[in-house]
Amino acid sequence: MPHTFEPAVVDAVLAHMNDDHTDDALLIVRAFGEPDAESATMTGLDGDAGLFSADVGGVATEVRVPWSEPITERPQIRREVVVLYDRACAALGLEPRPH
């Protein structure tokens, strides 16, 4: 069973991702789940993956994107989101911005 994070940690990560990084979420979803997604929001996470809701042709679709390795600590979340972003840019042929 994947590690679960405290609700306050998940809420903080979701708020940050959905307020400041919606474009990153869309790139991640397009690269690893729904290439035709029009928008995406992060809806959850656990120790194994990030969860996203993607709008694909007007239909909300859940996309689960595994981390590069299982995580158990809050600081690992940021690292894994950055890894996903960098991998998504590489998969889509885009130049990642500096971190």
SULKA-V278776 format. One record per backbone hydrogen bond with DSSP energy under -1.0 kcal/mol. NH is the residue of the N-H (numbers start at 0). CO is the residue of the C=O. Records with the same first field share a line. If there is no record, write none. Layout:
NH = CO, CO
This chain:
9 = 5
10 = 6
11 = 7
12 = 8
13 = 9
14 = 10
15 = 11
16 = 12
17 = 13
18 = 14
19 = 15
20 = 16
24 = 20
25 = 21
26 = 22
27 = 23
28 = 24
29 = 25
30 = 26
31 = 27
32 = 28
33 = 28
36 = 33
37 = 54
40 = 52
42 = 50
43 = 50
45 = 48
46 = 2
49 = 64
50 = 43
51 = 62
52 = 40
53 = 60
54 = 38
55 = 58
58 = 55
60 = 53
62 = 51
64 = 49
66 = 47
70 = 46
75 = 72
76 = 73
78 = 74
79 = 75
80 = 76
81 = 77
82 = 78
83 = 79
84 = 80
85 = 81
86 = 82
87 = 83
88 = 84
89 = 85
90 = 86
91 = 87
93 = 88
